[in-house]
Amino acid sequence: MAVNNLVAETIVKFGTEEQKRRYVPEITSGRFVAASFGLSEPHAGSDAGALRTTARRDGGDYVLNGSKQWITSGDQAGW
């Protein structure tokens, strides 16, 4: 599956088959202006190498710990 969208590309690479079927067609359809993602952290800005947010598996779920400074395209995103 070829996509040119940072959020969709991440889902294609790391997501489950269900997530790919559910989100990628919608994100790449042009229906939404954008898809949002949270990268920037207060101490690191957009330096991905300095991020501290973690995710750990807890049974069938993930627990996220950390903080974000803002959500890119959050005010325009459908997803």
N, C-alpha and C positions, 0 to 999 in steps of 0.2 A: 504494500500500500504506500503510495507516494503522497506526501503532504508537505505543505510549506507553511507551517504555523507552529510556533514554539510549543504551545500547549498541546496541540494535536500530535506533534512529533514525540513529545514525552509520553503521551498515552500509548502511541503505537509501539514505542520502544519498551516501556516498562509496565503498561497496563494489562489487565486481564482481557480475555477475549470478549467478555461481557461489556467491559468499559470501552473497548474499541468499537464494538457494534453500537453502543448507546451514544457515545459522545463524539467520536471523530466525524461521522457524516454530518452531524449538526454544526460542529465547529467549522468545518470546511465548506459548508453549503453556501455561505454568504448570507445566511439568515440573520446572523448576529454581527454587529460591528466588530466585536473582539471576543476573545476568551481571556480570562484574567489569570494571573499567577502571582505568587508572593515570593519575591527573592530578597528584596532589601531589608536589612536589619539595622537597628540603630547604631551599632558599633562598627558595621562593615559596609554600609551603603550597598552597592551592587557588586562588591568583590566576593564572588562565589566561593573563593578559597578560604575566606574568613568567616563563613556562616557557622553559627552555633546551634541552630535548631536541629533537634534530633527526632527520630521516629523509632519507636520500638513496638514490636509485635506483642499483643496481649490477647492470646487466643485467636479468634478470627478477626480481631480489630487491630488498629494501630493507634498508639498514644503519641501525640505530637507534643513536644516541649520546646518552647522558644518564643520569640516575639518578632514581629515584622514591622517595618517602618510604614509601608504602604503597600497596596495591592495594585500592581500595574494593570491599567485598563478596567479597574474595578467598577468605575462609574458607567462603563459602556458595555460591559460583558453580559452575554447571555448565559455563559457558564463560567 
